[in-house]
Every structure is written in structure tokens, then in C-alpha cells.
Amino acid sequence: MKKLKKLLYLKLARRLSRSSTGAPVPSIISENARLKGDIISEGIVHIDGQIEGDISCEELVIGVKGVVVGSVTANNIQLYGVLNGKASADNLFIAKSAKLIGDATHNTIAIEPGAYVDGHCMRLGAPIPAEQGKPDLMLVDKRKAK
């Protein structure tokens, strides 16, 4: 019964993706799949299996049972499983079930309590909004001296 539901879902998703209003169909690496090599996609990639290689895509979802060993580059990364390598994303979400071993560069990041992160998280891009309104410390010191 589960196989029939998956088949119907994929057929429906493919049909909708052909229309101009439909959402794109993700590339799915299933739980029982193991892949060695790089993945390059202009769409969504969902990984529940094991990947050994680099991934470059628009949006990446590493599922709870997903494991990636390699560098990842995407606009949006949702990490629920394991990533052992570098991550570079505009938006990075790390769930409480996730394990990130390696450095991450991002513009925005959300880390749920309980997530395992072993590495550096470095923000790229625009200045931090909380620091935009702070006074210049050198200017404050000069005012105190007068």
C-alpha cells in the first residue's frame, strides 16, 4: 500500500510540475540508497540515504536518516540528519535531531535546542541588525574623556 501511495504522489507531482503553477518535484535519494559522487541540481534535493560527495543545489533537505559526507552549497539547507563537511547557505536550519560536523557559512541560521554542532558557524553578507544601532565605542570613550 505504501508503494502505491508513493507512486501516486510522484505521478501527481510530476504532472503538477509540468504546469506553470505547479511546484518543482524534488530529487529524492531514498533511505536504502548509497551514492558516491557529486550532485548538481537547479532544484530541490531531498536525501534520506547516504551520500559521499559534494552537493550543489537550490534547496537541500537532509532527512532524519540522511547522511552526507562532503561539502554542501545551497540557497536553503534544512538539516535533520548528519552532515560531515562544509555547509554554505543563505538560510541554514539545523533541527534538534541533526548533527553538523564541520564549518558552516550562512546569512541566516536557526538551530533548535538539542542539535549537535561541532565546528564554526560564520555569518556572511550584510551587517548584523542588532549591531547597526549600537554607538561607536571610540566615540563614546572620547565623550567620557571631555
VONUZA-212143 format. One record per atom (N, C-alpha, C, O): residue number from 1; residue in three letters; x, y negated, z negated. Coordinates in steps of 0.2 Angstrom, whole numbers. Example, Ala and Ser with C-alpha at 12.3 -4.5 7.8 and 13.67 -1.06 7.14 Angstrom:
   resi   resn       X       Y       Z
      1    ala      66      28     -39
      1    ala      62      22     -39
      1    ala      66      16     -39
      1    ala      71      17     -42
      2    ser      64      11     -35
      2    ser      68       5     -36
      2    ser      64       0     -39
      2    ser      67      -6     -40
***
This chain:
   resi   resn       X       Y       Z
      1    met       4       6       0
      1    met       0       0       0
      1    met       4      -6       0
      1    met       3     -11       3
      2    lys      10      -6      -4
      2    lys      14     -12      -4
      2    lys      17     -13       3
      2    lys      18     -19       5
      3    lys      19      -8       6
      3    lys      22      -9      13
      3    lys      17     -12      18
      3    lys      19     -16      22
      4    leu      11     -10      17
      4    leu       6     -13      22
      4    leu       5     -21      20
      4    leu       4     -25      25
      5    lys       5     -22      14
      5    lys       4     -29      12
      5    lys      10     -34      14
      5    lys       9     -39      17
      6    lys      16     -31      14
      6    lys      22     -34      16
      6    lys      22     -35      24
      6    lys      23     -41      26
      7    leu      20     -30      27
      7    leu      19     -30      34
      7    leu      14     -36      37
      7    leu      15     -40      41
      8    leu       8     -36      33
      8    leu       3     -41      35
      8    leu       6     -48      33
      8    leu       4     -52      37
      9    tyr       9     -49      28
      9    tyr      12     -55      26
      9    tyr      17     -58      31
      9    tyr      16     -63      33
     10    leu      21     -53      33
     10    leu      26     -55      38
     10    leu      23     -57      45
     10    leu      25     -62      48
     11    lys      18     -53      47
     11    lys      15     -54      53
     11    lys      11     -61      53
     11    lys      11     -65      58
     12    leu       8     -62      48
     12    leu       4     -69      47
     12    leu       9     -74      46
     12    leu       8     -80      50
     13    ala      14     -74      43
     13    ala      19     -79      43
     13    ala      22     -80      49
     13    ala      24     -86      51
     14    arg      24     -75      53
     14    arg      27     -76      60
     14    arg      22     -80      64
     14    arg      24     -85      68
     15    arg      15     -78      64
     15    arg      10     -81      68
     15    arg      10     -89      66
     15    arg       9     -93      71
     16    leu      10     -90      60
     16    leu       9     -97      57
     16    leu      15    -101      59
     16    leu      15    -107      61
     17    ser      21     -98      59
     17    ser      27    -102      61
     17    ser      27    -104      68
     17    ser      31    -109      70
     18    arg      24    -100      72
     18    arg      23    -102      80
     18    arg      19    -109      81
     18    arg      20    -112      86
     19    ser      15    -110      76
     19    ser      11    -116      77
     19    ser      15    -122      74
     19    ser      19    -121      70
     20    ser      13    -128      77
     20    ser      17    -134      75
     20    ser      16    -135      67
     20    ser      20    -139      64
     21    thr      10    -133      64
     21    thr       9    -135      57
     21    thr      11    -129      52
     21    thr      11    -130      46
     22    gly      13    -124      55
     22    gly      15    -118      50
     22    gly      22    -119      47
     22    gly      26    -123      49
     23    ala      22    -116      41
     23    ala      29    -116      38
     23    ala      34    -111      41
     23    ala      32    -106      44
     24    pro      40    -113      40
     24    pro      45    -108      43
     24    pro      45    -101      39
     24    pro      44    -101      33
     25    val      47     -96      43
     25    val      47     -90      40
     25    val      55     -89      37
     25    val      59     -90      41
     26    pro      55     -87      31
     26    pro      62     -86      28
     26    pro      65     -80      31
     26    pro      62     -75      32
     27    ser      72     -80      31
     27    ser      76     -74      32
     27    ser      77     -70      25
     27    ser      79     -74      21
     28    ile      75     -64      25
     28    ile      75     -61      19
     28    ile      80     -55      19
     28    ile      80     -51      23
     29    ile      84     -55      14
     29    ile      89     -49      13
     29    ile      86     -45       7
     29    ile      86     -48       1
     30    ser      83     -40       8
     30    ser      79     -36       3
     30    ser      83     -33      -3
     30    ser      90     -33      -2
     31    glu      80     -31      -8
     31    glu      84     -28     -14
     31    glu      88     -22     -12
     31    glu      94     -22     -16
     32    asn      87     -18      -8
     32    asn      91     -12      -6
     32    asn      96     -14      -1
     32    asn     100      -9       1
     33    ala      97     -20       1
     33    ala     102     -21       7
     33    ala     108     -24       4
     33    ala     108     -28      -1
     34    arg     114     -22       7
     34    arg     120     -24       6
     34    arg     123     -27      12
     34    arg     123     -23      17
     35    leu     126     -33      12
     35    leu     129     -36      18
     35    leu     135     -39      17
     35    leu     136     -43      12
     36    lys     140     -37      21
     36    lys     147     -41      21
     36    lys     147     -45      27
     36    lys     147     -42      33
     37    gly     148     -51      26
     37    gly     149     -56      32
     37    gly     146     -63      30
     37    gly     142     -63      25
     38    asp     147     -67      34
     38    asp     144     -74      33
     38    asp     137     -75      36
     38    asp     135     -71      41
     39    ile     133     -79      33
     39    ile     126     -80      36
     39    ile     126     -88      37
     39    ile     127     -92      33
     40    ile     123     -89      43
     40    ile     122     -96      45
     40    ile     115     -97      48
     40    ile     113     -93      52
     41    ser     111    -101      45
     41    ser     104    -102      47
     41    ser     102    -109      46
     41    ser     105    -113      42
     42    glu      97    -111      50
     42    glu      95    -118      50
     42    glu      88    -118      46
     42    glu      85    -123      46
     43    gly      86    -112      43
     43    gly      80    -112      39
     43    gly      81    -110      32
     43    gly      86    -111      29
     44    ile      76    -106      30
     44    ile      76    -103      23
     44    ile      79     -96      23
     44    ile      77     -92      27
     45    val      84     -95      18
     45    val      86     -88      17
     45    val      85     -86      10
     45    val      86     -90       5
     46    his      82     -80       9
     46    his      80     -78       3
     46    his      84     -71       2
     46    his      83     -67       6
     47    ile      87     -71      -4
     47    ile      92     -65      -5
     47    ile      89     -61     -11
     47    ile      90     -64     -17
     48    asp      88     -55     -11
     48    asp      86     -51     -16
     48    asp      91     -45     -17
     48    asp      92     -41     -21
     49    gly      95     -44     -11
     49    gly     100     -39     -11
     49    gly     107     -42     -13
     49    gly     108     -46     -17
     50    gln     113     -39     -10
     50    gln     119     -41     -12
     50    gln     123     -43      -5
     50    gln     123     -40       0
     51    ile     126     -49      -6
     51    ile     129     -52       0
     51    ile     137     -53      -2
     51    ile     138     -56      -8
     52    glu     141     -51       2
     52    glu     148     -53       1
     52    glu     150     -57       7
     52    glu     152     -54      12
     53    gly     151     -64       6
     53    gly     152     -68      12
     53    gly     149     -75      10
     53    gly     146     -76       5
     54    asp     151     -80      15
     54    asp     149     -87      14
     54    asp     142     -88      17
     54    asp     140     -84      22
     55    ile     138     -92      14
     55    ile     131     -94      17
     55    ile     130    -101      18
     55    ile     132    -105      14
     56    ser     128    -103      24
     56    ser     126    -110      26
     56    ser     119    -110      28
     56    ser     118    -107      33
     57    cys     115    -114      25
     57    cys     108    -114      27
     57    cys     104    -120      25
     57    cys     107    -124      21
     58    glu      98    -121      27
     58    glu      94    -127      24
     58    glu      92    -126      17
     58    glu      93    -131      13
     59    glu      89    -120      16
     59    glu      87    -119       9
     59    glu      89    -112       7
     59    glu      88    -107      11
     60    leu      92    -111       1
     60    leu      94    -104      -1
     60    leu      90    -102      -8
     60    leu      90    -106     -12
     61    val      87     -96      -8
     61    val      84     -94     -14
     61    val      88     -87     -15
     61    val      87     -82     -11
     62    ile      91     -87     -21
     62    ile      94     -81     -23
     62    ile      90     -78     -29
     62    ile      89     -81     -34
     63    gly      86     -72     -27
     63    gly      81     -69     -32
     63    gly      84     -66     -38
     63    gly      90     -66     -39
     64    val      80     -64     -43
     64    val      82     -61     -49
     64    val      87     -56     -48
     64    val      92     -55     -52
     65    lys      86     -52     -43
     65    lys      90     -46     -42
     65    lys      96     -47     -36
     65    lys      99     -43     -35
     66    gly      96     -53     -34
     66    gly     101     -55     -29
     66    gly     108     -57     -32
     66    gly     108     -59     -37
     67    val     113     -55     -28
     67    val     120     -56     -30
     67    val     123     -59     -23
     67    val     123     -55     -18
     68    val     127     -64     -24
     68    val     131     -67     -19
     68    val     138     -68     -21
     68    val     139     -71     -26
     69    val     143     -66     -18
     69    val     150     -67     -19
     69    val     152     -71     -13
     69    val     153     -68      -8
     70    gly     154     -77     -14
     70    gly     156     -81      -9
     70    gly     154     -88      -9
     70    gly     150     -90     -14
     71    ser     155     -93      -5
     71    ser     154    -100      -5
     71    ser     147    -101      -2
     71    ser     145     -97       3
     72    val     143    -105      -5
     72    val     136    -107      -3
     72    val     135    -114      -1
     72    val     137    -118      -6
     73    thr     133    -116       5
     73    thr     131    -123       6
     73    thr     124    -123       9
     73    thr     122    -120      13
     74    ala     120    -128       5
     74    ala     113    -128       7
     74    ala     111    -135       5
     74    ala     113    -138       0
     75    asn     105    -138       8
     75    asn     102    -144       5
     75    asn      99    -142      -2
     75    asn      99    -146      -6
     76    asn      95    -136      -2
     76    asn      92    -134      -8
     76    asn      94    -127     -10
     76    asn      94    -123      -6
     77    ile      96    -126     -16
     77    ile      98    -120     -19
     77    ile      94    -118     -25
     77    ile      94    -122     -30
     78    gln      90    -113     -25
     78    gln      87    -110     -31
     78    gln      90    -104     -33
     78    gln      90     -99     -29
     79    leu      93    -104     -39
     79    leu      97     -98     -41
     79    leu      93     -95     -47
     79    leu      92     -98     -52
     80    tyr      91     -89     -46
     80    tyr      88     -84     -51
     80    tyr      92     -78     -53
     80    tyr      91     -75     -58
     81    gly      97     -77     -48
     81    gly     101     -71     -49
     81    gly     108     -73     -50
     81    gly     109     -77     -54
     82    val     113     -70     -47
     82    val     120     -71     -48
     82    val     123     -74     -42
     82    val     122     -72     -36
     83    leu     127     -79     -43
     83    leu     131     -82     -38
     83    leu     138     -82     -41
     83    leu     140     -86     -46
     84    asn     143     -79     -37
     84    asn     150     -79     -39
     84    asn     154     -82     -34
     84    asn     156     -79     -29
     85    gly     155     -89     -35
     85    gly     158     -93     -30
     85    gly     156    -100     -30
     85    gly     153    -102     -35
     86    lys     158    -104     -25
     86    lys     157    -111     -25
     86    lys     150    -112     -22
     86    lys     148    -109     -17
     87    ala     146    -117     -25
     87    ala     140    -119     -23
     87    ala     140    -127     -21
     87    ala     143    -131     -25
     88    ser     138    -129     -15
     88    ser     137    -136     -13
     88    ser     130    -137     -11
     88    ser     128    -134      -6
     89    ala     127    -141     -14
     89    ala     120    -143     -13
     89    ala     118    -150     -14
     89    ala     121    -153     -19
     90    asp     113    -152     -11
     90    asp     110    -158     -13
     90    asp     105    -158     -19
     90    asp     106    -162     -24
     91    asn     101    -152     -19
     91    asn      97    -151     -25
     91    asn      99    -144     -27
     91    asn      98    -139     -23
     92    leu     101    -143     -34
     92    leu     103    -137     -36
     92    leu      98    -135     -42
     92    leu      98    -139     -47
     93    phe      95    -129     -42
     93    phe      91    -127     -48
     93    phe      94    -120     -50
     93    phe      95    -116     -46
     94    ile      95    -120     -57
     94    ile      98    -114     -60
     94    ile      93    -112     -65
     94    ile      92    -115     -70
     95    ala      90    -106     -64
     95    ala      85    -103     -69
     95    ala      88    -100     -75
     95    ala      94     -99     -75
     96    lys      84     -99     -80
     96    lys      86     -95     -86
     96    lys      89     -88     -85
     96    lys      93     -86     -88
     97    ser      87     -85     -79
     97    ser      89     -78     -78
     97    ser      95     -78     -73
     97    ser      98     -73     -72
     98    ala      98     -84     -72
     98    ala     103     -85     -67
     98    ala     110     -84     -70
     98    ala     111     -86     -76
     99    lys     115     -83     -66
     99    lys     122     -83     -68
     99    lys     126     -86     -63
     99    lys     127     -83     -57
    100    leu     129     -92     -64
    100    leu     133     -95     -59
    100    leu     141     -95     -62
    100    leu     142     -97     -67
    101    ile     145     -91     -58
    101    ile     152     -91     -60
    101    ile     156     -94     -54
    101    ile     157     -92     -49
    102    gly     158    -101     -56
    102    gly     161    -105     -50
    102    gly     159    -112     -51
    102    gly     155    -114     -55
    103    asp     162    -116     -47
    103    asp     161    -123     -47
    103    asp     155    -125     -42
    103    asp     153    -121     -37
    104    ala     151    -130     -44
    104    ala     145    -132     -41
    104    ala     146    -140     -40
    104    ala     147    -143     -44
    105    thr     145    -142     -33
    105    thr     144    -149     -32
    105    thr     137    -150     -30
    105    thr     134    -146     -26
    106    his     134    -156     -32
    106    his     127    -157     -31
    106    his     126    -165     -31
    106    his     130    -168     -34
    107    asn     120    -167     -29
    107    asn     117    -173     -31
    107    asn     112    -173     -37
    107    asn     113    -177     -41
    108    thr     108    -168     -37
    108    thr     103    -167     -42
    108    thr     104    -160     -45
    108    thr     105    -155     -41
    109    ile     103    -159     -51
    109    ile     104    -152     -54
    109    ile      99    -151     -60
    109    ile      98    -156     -63
    110    ala      96    -145     -60
    110    ala      92    -144     -66
    110    ala      94    -137     -68
    110    ala      94    -132     -64
    111    ile      95    -136     -74
    111    ile      97    -130     -77
    111    ile      93    -128     -83
    111    ile      92    -132     -88
    112    glu      89    -123     -83
    112    glu      85    -120     -88
    112    glu      89    -118     -94
    112    glu      94    -115     -93
    113    pro      86    -119    -100
    113    pro      90    -116    -106
    113    pro      90    -108    -105
    113    pro      85    -105    -103
    114    gly      96    -106    -107
    114    gly      97     -99    -106
    114    gly     101     -97    -100
    114    gly     104     -91     -99
    115    ala     102    -101     -95
    115    ala     106    -100     -89
    115    ala     113     -99     -91
    115    ala     116    -102     -96
    116    tyr     117     -95     -87
    116    tyr     124     -94     -88
    116    tyr     128     -97     -83
    116    tyr     127     -96     -77
    117    val     132    -102     -85
    117    val     136    -106     -80
    117    val     143    -106     -83
    117    val     145    -108     -88
    118    asp     148    -103     -79
    118    asp     155    -103     -80
    118    asp     158    -107     -75
    118    asp     160    -103     -70
    119    gly     160    -113     -75
    119    gly     163    -117     -70
    119    gly     161    -124     -71
    119    gly     159    -126     -76
    120    his     163    -128     -66
    120    his     162    -135     -67
    120    his     156    -137     -62
    120    his     155    -135     -57
    121    cys     152    -142     -65
    121    cys     147    -145     -61
    121    cys     148    -152     -59
    121    cys     149    -156     -64
    122    met     149    -154     -53
    122    met     151    -160     -51
    122    met     146    -164     -47
    122    met     144    -161     -42
    123    arg     144    -170     -49
    123    arg     139    -174     -45
    123    arg     143    -178     -40
    123    arg     148    -181     -41
    124    leu     140    -178     -34
    124    leu     142    -181     -28
    124    leu     137    -187     -26
    124    leu     131    -186     -28
    125    gly     139    -192     -22
    125    gly     134    -196     -20
    125    gly     134    -203     -24
    125    gly     138    -205     -27
    126    ala     127    -205     -24
    126    ala     126    -211     -27
    126    ala     127    -212     -35
    126    ala     128    -206     -38
    127    pro     128    -218     -38
    127    pro     130    -218     -45
    127    pro     124    -215     -49
    127    pro     118    -215     -47
    128    ile     126    -214     -55
    128    ile     121    -211     -60
    128    ile     116    -216     -62
    128    ile     118    -221     -64
    129    pro     109    -215     -61
    129    pro     105    -220     -63
    129    pro     105    -223     -70
    129    pro     104    -229     -71
    130    ala     107    -219     -75
    130    ala     107    -221     -82
    130    ala     113    -226     -83
    130    ala     113    -230     -88
    131    glu     118    -225     -79
    131    glu     124    -230     -79
    131    glu     123    -236     -75
    131    glu     128    -241     -76
    132    gln     118    -237     -71
    132    gln     118    -243     -67
    132    gln     116    -249     -71
    132    gln     118    -254     -70
    133    gly     112    -248     -77
    133    gly     110    -254     -81
    133    gly     115    -255     -87
    133    gly     114    -260     -90
    134    lys     120    -251     -87
    134    lys     125    -252     -93
    134    lys     129    -258     -92
    134    lys     131    -259     -86
    135    pro     131    -262     -97
    135    pro     135    -268     -96
    135    pro     143    -266     -95
    135    pro     144    -260     -97
    136    asp     146    -270     -92
    136    asp     154    -268     -91
    136    asp     157    -269     -97
    136    asp     157    -274    -100
    137    leu     160    -263     -99
    137    leu     164    -263    -106
    137    leu     169    -269    -107
    137    leu     170    -272    -112
    138    met     173    -270    -101
    138    met     178    -275    -101
    138    met     175    -282    -103
    138    met     178    -286    -106
    139    leu     169    -283    -100
    139    leu     166    -290    -100
    139    leu     163    -290    -107
    139    leu     164    -296    -110
    140    val     161    -285    -110
    140    val     158    -285    -117
    140    val     164    -287    -122
    140    val     163    -291    -127
    141    asp     170    -284    -121
    141    asp     176    -285    -125
    141    asp     178    -292    -125
    141    asp     180    -295    -130
    142    lys     178    -295    -119
    142    lys     180    -302    -118
    142    lys     175    -307    -122
    142    lys     178    -312    -125
    143    arg     169    -305    -122
    143    arg     164    -309    -125
    143    arg     165    -309    -133
    143    arg     165    -314    -136
    144    lys     167    -303    -135
    144    lys     168    -302    -143
    144    lys     174    -306    -145
    144    lys     175    -309    -150
    145    ala     179    -306    -140
    145    ala     186    -310    -142
    145    ala     185    -317    -143
    145    ala     189    -320    -146
    146    lys     180    -320    -140
    146    lys     179    -328    -140
    146    lys     176    -330    -146
    146    lys     175    -336    -147
***
